[in-house]
Amino acid sequence: MKIKRFNHIAIICSDYIKSKDFYVNILGCEIIQETLRKERNSYKLDLQVGNGDRIELFSFPKPPKRLTRPEACGLRHLALEVDNIQEAVDYLKSHNIEVENIRTDEITGKLFTFFPDPDGLPLELYES
């Protein structure tokens, strides 16, 4: 077996309207399709990130909280690549999003930082 690429990243949110606004209007993801799944009392929002990467944003009634961040066992964080990290940080802060201090990756020498989505999922900005 050979894996060709990631197909999508799935995220479960606690407040669909708030998370939809965050991913679409703040992060600039493009809506591919929005589906109400009545039998599950749930929405599924397919989003395009950049040139074809995808996020599936799910809402479920009362999902359990993430226990710790980002060192919990399992998915650590999602990294989003930007051309200019300082511009991206300034943009996020202008939308009242808390962003950690910019650091330098000791292995690649690239700049990076972290910020949370509305549910506290750690998202990383990584400068190309």
N, C-alpha and C positions, 0 to 999 in steps of 0.2 A: 504494500500500500504506500502511496505517496500523496501527501496532502498538498493541494495546489495553492491554497490561500485561506484566509479567514473569510467566512461567508457573512457573518454578522456578530455583533455583540448584543446580548440581551440584558436589559436593565429593568428591574421592578421598582416602581415608585409608589410612594404613599399618597401623594396628592397629584393626580394626573394633570389638572389644569396648570398648576404651578410648574411641574416638571416639563410639560409641553412648552410653556412659555420660555423656560430656561434654555432648553435644547434648541428650540426653533428661533426665538427672537433674540436671545443673548449669544448663544454659541453659533448661530447661523446655519444649523442643519436644515436641509430641505425635506419637506414632507413628501414621501412617496405615496403612502396610503394610510388612512386612518380607519380602523375597524372597531365597532362596538360589538363585543361578544356577550350578548344578553344572558346566555345560559351561565356565564361565569361572573356576571356583574363586573366586566372588565373591558378596558380598551387595549388595543394593540396599535401602536403608532410606528410605522416603518419610516425611518429617517435616513437620508443620504448625508454622509460626511465627506467633504472634499470631492475627489474624483471617482467615487464609487464604493467607498467603505460604507457599511450600514450599521445602524443601531436599531434594535427593536425595543421600544419603550412600552412596558406593560404596566397596567394598574390592576391591583387586586384589593379586595376589602381587607384591611388590617394585616398587611404583611409584617412578619417579624422584623425587628430592628437589626442592623448590623452590629455585631458585638464590639469590635474594635476597628481601628483604622490605622495605618494601612497594613499592619503586620498580622492580620487574621489569616488563618489557614484558608487557602482558596485564592480567588482572584484578588490580587493586591491593589491594582489601580488600572485605569485606562489612560494611556498617554496620547496626547493630541499634539501634532506637530504644527508649529507656527514659524513664520519667517523672522519676526521680530518679537522677542519675548517681552521686552519692556513695553512696547505698544499694546500687546495683548494683556499684560498685567494692568496697565493704566485703564484699558477699556473695561476689564472686569471690575476693577475698583470703582469706576464711574457708575457701575450698576450695583454698588453696595455689596459686592462679593468679596469676602475675605480671602486674601492670597498670601501664602507664605513668602518669606524672603527668597529672592532668586539665588540659586546655588549653581556651582559648576560641577558637572559630572567628572569625577576624578579619573575615570577610564577614558572617556571620549573628549573631554575638555569642553563639551557643549553646555549651554545654560539651560536650567530647568527650574520648575517650581510646582507647587501643588495648590489646588483649591477644591472646595467641595461642591457637589451638585446639591439640589434642594434637600435630598435625604442623607447628605453626608458622605456619599460615595466619593472616594478620593479620585480626582482627575488631575493629571499631570500635563503641564505645558512643557514642550521640549523644542528648543530652537533648532531649526535645520541648519 
